[in-house]
């Protein structure tokens, strides 16, 4: 199952909800959203700085990961960025593929 890195930042409204619900309930909400589409939340951490949450999740496919991201962002309480993660073995396979590419201006 593909893995995704989710980076989330709360809006002011989202921070108010976090203060009300606490961190454990926010993790449970993320877990439920991902599980509802056949995925699994692997890790969920709060952080200081521009990004408030770092999470890694498994999802059946890109459409499922996108659906969760859209639902979270549509709430208006969170800005989310989702990155597809690759294993070293997947990168090995990618390096063996031949690609025909012409750089700009060449």
Backbone torsions as a table, in degrees:
resi	resn	phi	psi	omega
1	UNK	NA	132.6	179.5
2	UNK	-60.8	149.7	178.4
3	UNK	-109.9	148.7	-178.0
4	UNK	-134.9	137.9	171.2
5	UNK	-94.5	124.8	179.3
6	UNK	-112.7	123.6	175.7
7	UNK	-114.8	125.3	-175.5
8	UNK	-128.3	143.5	175.1
9	UNK	-127.4	131.3	-179.5
10	UNK	-79.9	142.5	167.9
11	UNK	-79.7	176.7	177.3
12	UNK	-58.8	-39.5	177.7
13	UNK	-63.2	-41.0	179.2
14	UNK	-64.9	-38.4	177.6
15	UNK	-64.3	-38.8	176.8
16	UNK	-60.5	-41.9	177.2
17	UNK	-65.1	-39.4	177.3
18	UNK	-63.0	-43.0	178.2
19	UNK	-62.1	-35.9	-179.7
20	UNK	-74.6	-47.8	-173.2
21	UNK	-87.6	-30.4	-174.9
22	UNK	87.2	165.6	-176.0
23	UNK	-67.7	-39.0	-178.0
24	UNK	-63.2	-38.6	178.7
25	UNK	-69.8	-33.5	177.5
26	UNK	-68.4	-39.7	176.3
27	UNK	-62.8	-44.2	179.8
28	UNK	-61.9	-38.2	178.9
29	UNK	-65.3	-41.7	177.7
30	UNK	-64.8	-43.2	179.4
31	UNK	-59.7	-44.4	-179.3
32	UNK	-65.2	-42.3	-179.6
33	UNK	-61.8	-44.2	-178.6
34	UNK	-71.5	-42.2	179.3
35	UNK	-62.7	-35.1	-179.1
36	UNK	-61.0	-21.4	178.4
37	UNK	-108.3	18.3	175.8
38	UNK	87.6	13.0	-179.3
39	UNK	-103.3	-171.4	-179.1
40	UNK	-147.7	132.4	175.4
41	UNK	-83.5	118.7	-178.1
42	UNK	-86.5	-50.6	178.2
43	UNK	-141.6	154.3	-179.8
44	UNK	-149.3	116.1	-179.1
45	UNK	-129.2	141.2	169.8
46	UNK	-89.1	153.6	-176.9
47	UNK	-145.7	164.7	173.3
48	UNK	-92.9	155.8	174.1
49	UNK	106.5	-156.5	-177.0
50	UNK	-65.2	-32.1	-179.4
51	UNK	-104.6	126.1	-178.0
52	UNK	-88.8	-28.9	-176.9
53	UNK	-136.9	136.7	168.7
54	UNK	-120.2	127.7	179.2
55	UNK	-138.5	151.8	171.9
56	UNK	-123.2	130.6	-177.3
57	UNK	-135.6	151.6	170.0
58	UNK	-98.3	141.0	174.6
59	UNK	-140.4	152.1	-177.5
60	UNK	-60.6	-31.9	-176.1
61	UNK	-166.4	173.5	-179.2
62	UNK	-62.5	-35.1	-179.6
63	UNK	-63.7	-39.5	178.4
64	UNK	-65.6	-43.9	178.5
65	UNK	-63.0	-40.8	178.9
66	UNK	-65.0	-39.2	180.0
67	UNK	-61.3	-42.9	177.9
68	UNK	-64.3	-45.7	-179.6
69	UNK	-60.0	-43.5	179.0
70	UNK	-63.0	-43.0	180.0
71	UNK	-63.7	-42.4	-179.7
72	UNK	-65.5	-47.4	-178.3
73	UNK	-67.6	-37.1	179.8
74	UNK	-63.8	-21.3	179.3
75	UNK	-64.7	-24.0	-177.3
76	UNK	80.0	-5.1	-177.7
77	UNK	-95.7	-12.1	-174.3
78	UNK	-144.9	142.1	167.5
79	UNK	-106.0	123.5	-176.3
80	UNK	-120.0	145.3	174.5
81	UNK	-126.9	125.8	-178.1
82	UNK	-114.5	130.6	-179.4
83	UNK	-121.3	129.5	175.3
84	UNK	-72.5	131.6	178.2
85	UNK	-103.5	145.9	179.2
86	UNK	-123.5	144.6	176.0
87	UNK	-78.4	161.6	174.4
88	UNK	-57.5	-35.4	179.5
89	UNK	-66.7	-38.5	176.0
90	UNK	-65.1	-38.3	177.2
91	UNK	-66.0	-37.9	175.3
92	UNK	-56.9	-45.0	179.2
93	UNK	-64.1	-39.9	179.7
94	UNK	-64.3	-38.6	-178.2
95	UNK	-68.4	-18.5	-179.0
96	UNK	-90.5	-5.8	179.9
97	UNK	-85.9	139.8	179.2
98	UNK	-91.0	131.2	-178.7
99	UNK	-126.5	130.5	174.6
100	UNK	-91.9	115.5	-175.7
101	UNK	-144.7	136.1	175.0
102	UNK	-114.2	119.2	178.6
103	UNK	-63.9	154.5	177.9
104	UNK	-55.9	136.2	176.0
105	UNK	80.6	2.1	-179.2
106	UNK	-103.6	NA	NA
